[in-house]
């Protein structure tokens, strides 16, 4: 496997990991101004804690995803599922995969898609009961006890970032027997222990919220409040996902989104997403 | 005979539907086939259909009470009753679609007025009350000014709520197939068209005792309205689809091809166009056939089936295009699909709703509208 090939087709980090000899040429670091020896996660966590010292209304949480670094491992998707105990059929951060070109000039494009946390969010406007709204930090949240399950927000979202909880469980088919390390009931208990929005959601039966509700990515608000980065960000092995306060001019995300090679999805709709892509 | 058959069909539909209603209420929505990518299916389409039917029935009642069209004389009460039955049927259909229908009260007590859906819930509630008041006046004081005033308010409300349903879909900028300015304009036309179809059925099959000449005139007038609105609808359809195909925007192409050549091709060509449009237009254009009660009623039924299919073909195709390329394959799980065919449970619930509407209209006509005076009343 030549370094040239890796440099062309693989993400820089992945290329660096698998390259046996020599060095893979890595383009400009995602952001200048921090020590190369420091993992970006360390920096972002430090910046996160700094942001939390400010009043909530002065923060502007944004996510930046470097598509050049995404290797399509889907670790972020799975981390999100595990963190939020998402049931079958509910997904907050899928990674879209697209094959580009024809052989021999063929490659894959990966597009992780969390909720865009739009500043002008069509989903919140259409909700008939204010069940989905911008919280004090301008993150779009869902009040599961308020949602009537009309799915108007799902129809309105231009990014397909909302899924409906039909009440499925991964563990519902598991057998229960003595001596099981993890039987159906134990697994169900684990599966239902979601801490979204800082509350324990038991999600029992076919009717108890969030069953019957529309669900979506919330930037792991329950982690952020404790100074922990979103699960997708910390799990990204390519360090392709960045998170922070764009109102902090010293922050990594503020640096990243000031570059010309940054785009937002479907800008023409005027939704003003808070998720940026580096291309 | 036709009435007995209709009673039987209504009762059978309701009975079959009770199974679906039970499953929906006690086991949730897993056995429905709508999902997270196609979130609105048969029940939403039937809500659009039945709510439009109610608006149309009310508009036609106005032909009697407001516009004093001679052929419509004496039919207003029946059409008001039909509106009073079909609107709750439509609301029941959309109610079953809610993940938490027990929280519907929140739309009244904790509404968000940036939401057009909230406005529609309020609008339809007001419309339902107006229908009930109109019907009350129709029984007690049809000639009073109050009746006229209520009918005018109701008539305008009917147009607004019908158009509002169009806006409910059309307002979604994310769904290009719906997001056309003409959609809210089309829906009031759809409403009056479906109202005329229902009236053809009612007058043709269930009002044989009307004055023969008036009945013939009325059926012919309804036939003309049906032909005119069918042609208007066809024009909207052709304009919409040719513009989409010519423009070539991906989402629109996917949606229109889904209708014309895709899994819903038979619903479109067979049910909506041939059964629901061509056959009724050709038959109703013949005055002799149009004035025949059985034929007119049958054509009314065909028109209604066509309109119901048309509602499904507005709701579903608007959701078949991926919001993001690769979305359908990005994550695998139940209900994460861009394919949709209503499940048996969904059909069953719709059957219950339709059974309720059929029986409701028939029972109301027999025991409320056309109630024979008791012997003591006759003596007076």
Interface residues (C-beta under 8 A of the other chain):
Chain A: X77 X88 X89 X90 X91 X94 X95 X96 X97 X98 X111 X113 X122 X124 X125 X126 X127 X128 X129 X130 X146 X147 X148 X149 X150 X151 X152 X154 X155 X156 X157 X158 X159 X160 X162 X163 X164 X165 X166 X167 X168 X206 X207 X209 X211 X212 X213 X214 X265 X269
Chain B: X27 X28 X29 X30 X35 X36 X37 X39 X40 X97 X98 X99 X100 X101 X103 X104 X106 X107 X110 X111 X112 X114 X115 X116 X117 X118 X121 X171 X172 X173 X174 X175 X319 X322 X323 X324 X325 X326 X327 X329 X330 X331 X333 X334 X335 X336
